[in-house]
């Protein structure tokens, strides 16, 4: 962790993230939270190890079975904390992969939030078809059923949705602000390929930050992959700093033997 947050402070971010991107189905074991959403997004189909398992091998076997009955791979979302060192050791021994390293970035609400001049950003109470189409066309995987599941996820907690259009009225960029416990989580930042590098992403981001500040939110957070330095630069320019990291740890596929 870059800024010296305690394990408990990082756990607070985990709680916020879980509420802001709710899985369609979840099972709380009292130690781990098993989440599933028909395979739509890793986050909504992963184990949140909220607490240390007293018997990690037994907990792991039960998690394997829970996901197997749903025809889903077993994936853990593991933050970079000392509390998760034992779990990482267990997953290492089982050959779980590490993928999609992600930064948790945060900033207080008091930072300046100027929407670029000339940008007219629409703030919506729900995702319109235009909003959903632009986001899903860039970040989505699957057809109509998967898109419906994704819509259930992004409307699963109180949220605001931003959309900015180009001069011809076509949707150029979208974003979502999840409202959780007096804080705001920035999600679904998406700009159509032909509208990039023209300030539209900055416009929707700053508009949501401004709207959140007007609603007396205390702070904001967002998630960005470690492999996306351009997005990280955008967020740092808006006052965000790294507060923690996590990776997804997935069980390797066990292929059945074939032949006689």
Number of C-alpha atoms within 10 A of each C-alpha: 17 9 9 9 13 13 16 11 12 19 17 12 20 20 13 19 19 17 18 24 21 21 25 17 12 16 13 13 15 11 15 19 18 23 25 23 23 18 18 21 19 18 21 24 26 27 25 22 22 18 14 15 17 9 8 15 13 11 14 17 10 13 19 16 13 18 19 12 8 12 11 17 18 22 25 29 23 23 26 16 17 11 16 16 14 13 19 17 11 14 20 14 9 11 13 19 15 18 12 15 17 18 23 23 23 23 19 15 20 14 14 12 18 14 20 15 8 7 17 16 22 15 19 14 13 17 22 11 9 13 22 21 15 20 21 19 13 14 11 16 14 11 9 9 11 18 18 12 17 24 15 16 19 24 19 16 15 14 21 22 27 26 29 24 17 14 9 6 8 11 19 24 29 31 26 29 27 28 21 19 10 12 20 27 26 23 21 21 21 23 24 16 10 8 16 13 10 12 16 27 24 20 26 30 27 20 26 27 27 20 16 23 21 10 12 13 20 15 18 24 23 24 21 20 16 16 12 11 11 8 15 20 12 14 21 14 11 18 18 20 20 20 20 24 21 23 19 21 23 19 18 13 9 6 6 6 6 5 4 3
